[in-house]
Amino acid sequence: MDCLFCKIANGEIPSNKAYEDEDVIAFYDLNPQAPTHILLIPKKHIGSARDIDASSSKVVAHIFEVIAKLATELRLEDGFRVVTNCGESAGQSVQHLHFHLLSGRAFSWPPG
């Protein structure tokens, strides 16, 4: 499989890591859309939110635990946004489930 995020998770491509454990890696986005912009991915390939099932829901829950941990460590007291895009028309550019943790600026709704 030629998946960019699998290569990052496997250490084939370097990243600026914010967190890593046996199931999850979090790294700073190369094209940040906010002062804090971290991507969180499961190390095991899951294509998108559409592919979450009983066998993968535990790692997704764990990702949200990591988000809470990072928000505390990074002192994101003013708030933060967590986003996942599902499918190309929704803006998913890498076909590997990932969550954007964004903070450090005001956000509007709906997003652009």
Contacts in CASP RR format, 6 or more apart in sequence:
PFRMAT RR
TARGET T0000
AUTHOR 0000-0000-0000
METHOD contacts of the structure
MODEL  1
MDCLFCKIANGEIPSNKAYEDEDVIAFYDLNPQAPTHILLIPKKHIGSAR
DIDASSSKVVAHIFEVIAKLATELRLEDGFRVVTNCGESAGQSVQHLHFH
LLSGRAFSWPPG
1 45 0 8 1.000
3 45 0 8 1.000
3 94 0 8 1.000
3 95 0 8 1.000
3 96 0 8 1.000
4 13 0 8 1.000
4 94 0 8 1.000
4 96 0 8 1.000
5 39 0 8 1.000
5 41 0 8 1.000
5 45 0 8 1.000
5 94 0 8 1.000
5 96 0 8 1.000
5 98 0 8 1.000
6 45 0 8 1.000
6 96 0 8 1.000
7 13 0 8 1.000
8 15 0 8 1.000
8 25 0 8 1.000
8 27 0 8 1.000
8 41 0 8 1.000
9 25 0 8 1.000
9 41 0 8 1.000
9 42 0 8 1.000
9 43 0 8 1.000
10 43 0 8 1.000
15 25 0 8 1.000
15 27 0 8 1.000
15 28 0 8 1.000
16 27 0 8 1.000
16 28 0 8 1.000
17 25 0 8 1.000
17 26 0 8 1.000
17 27 0 8 1.000
18 26 0 8 1.000
18 27 0 8 1.000
18 28 0 8 1.000
18 38 0 8 1.000
18 70 0 8 1.000
19 25 0 8 1.000
19 26 0 8 1.000
19 40 0 8 1.000
19 66 0 8 1.000
19 69 0 8 1.000
19 70 0 8 1.000
20 26 0 8 1.000
21 66 0 8 1.000
22 43 0 8 1.000
23 42 0 8 1.000
23 43 0 8 1.000
23 44 0 8 1.000
23 59 0 8 1.000
23 62 0 8 1.000
24 40 0 8 1.000
24 41 0 8 1.000
24 42 0 8 1.000
24 43 0 8 1.000
24 59 0 8 1.000
24 62 0 8 1.000
24 63 0 8 1.000
24 66 0 8 1.000
25 40 0 8 1.000
25 41 0 8 1.000
25 43 0 8 1.000
26 38 0 8 1.000
26 39 0 8 1.000
26 40 0 8 1.000
26 41 0 8 1.000
26 66 0 8 1.000
26 70 0 8 1.000
26 101 0 8 1.000
27 38 0 8 1.000
27 39 0 8 1.000
28 37 0 8 1.000
28 38 0 8 1.000
28 39 0 8 1.000
29 37 0 8 1.000
29 38 0 8 1.000
29 39 0 8 1.000
29 100 0 8 1.000
33 100 0 8 1.000
33 102 0 8 1.000
34 81 0 8 1.000
34 102 0 8 1.000
34 103 0 8 1.000
34 104 0 8 1.000
34 105 0 8 1.000
34 107 0 8 1.000
35 103 0 8 1.000
35 104 0 8 1.000
35 105 0 8 1.000
36 74 0 8 1.000
36 76 0 8 1.000
36 80 0 8 1.000
36 101 0 8 1.000
36 102 0 8 1.000
36 103 0 8 1.000
36 104 0 8 1.000
37 100 0 8 1.000
37 101 0 8 1.000
37 102 0 8 1.000
38 70 0 8 1.000
38 100 0 8 1.000
38 101 0 8 1.000
39 98 0 8 1.000
39 99 0 8 1.000
39 100 0 8 1.000
39 101 0 8 1.000
40 63 0 8 1.000
40 66 0 8 1.000
40 67 0 8 1.000
40 98 0 8 1.000
40 99 0 8 1.000
40 101 0 8 1.000
41 63 0 8 1.000
41 96 0 8 1.000
41 97 0 8 1.000
41 98 0 8 1.000
41 99 0 8 1.000
42 56 0 8 1.000
42 59 0 8 1.000
42 60 0 8 1.000
42 63 0 8 1.000
42 97 0 8 1.000
44 56 0 8 1.000
44 59 0 8 1.000
45 96 0 8 1.000
46 52 0 8 1.000
46 56 0 8 1.000
46 59 0 8 1.000
46 96 0 8 1.000
46 97 0 8 1.000
47 95 0 8 1.000
47 96 0 8 1.000
47 97 0 8 1.000
48 84 0 8 1.000
48 85 0 8 1.000
48 86 0 8 1.000
48 87 0 8 1.000
48 92 0 8 1.000
48 95 0 8 1.000
48 97 0 8 1.000
49 84 0 8 1.000
49 86 0 8 1.000
49 97 0 8 1.000
50 86 0 8 1.000
50 87 0 8 1.000
51 97 0 8 1.000
52 60 0 8 1.000
52 97 0 8 1.000
60 97 0 8 1.000
63 99 0 8 1.000
64 82 0 8 1.000
67 82 0 8 1.000
67 99 0 8 1.000
67 101 0 8 1.000
70 76 0 8 1.000
70 101 0 8 1.000
71 79 0 8 1.000
71 80 0 8 1.000
71 101 0 8 1.000
71 103 0 8 1.000
74 103 0 8 1.000
76 103 0 8 1.000
76 104 0 8 1.000
78 103 0 8 1.000
78 104 0 8 1.000
79 103 0 8 1.000
79 104 0 8 1.000
80 101 0 8 1.000
80 102 0 8 1.000
80 103 0 8 1.000
80 104 0 8 1.000
81 100 0 8 1.000
81 101 0 8 1.000
81 102 0 8 1.000
81 103 0 8 1.000
81 107 0 8 1.000
82 99 0 8 1.000
82 100 0 8 1.000
82 101 0 8 1.000
82 102 0 8 1.000
83 99 0 8 1.000
83 100 0 8 1.000
83 102 0 8 1.000
83 111 0 8 1.000
84 97 0 8 1.000
84 98 0 8 1.000
84 99 0 8 1.000
84 100 0 8 1.000
85 91 0 8 1.000
85 92 0 8 1.000
85 93 0 8 1.000
86 92 0 8 1.000
87 95 0 8 1.000
END
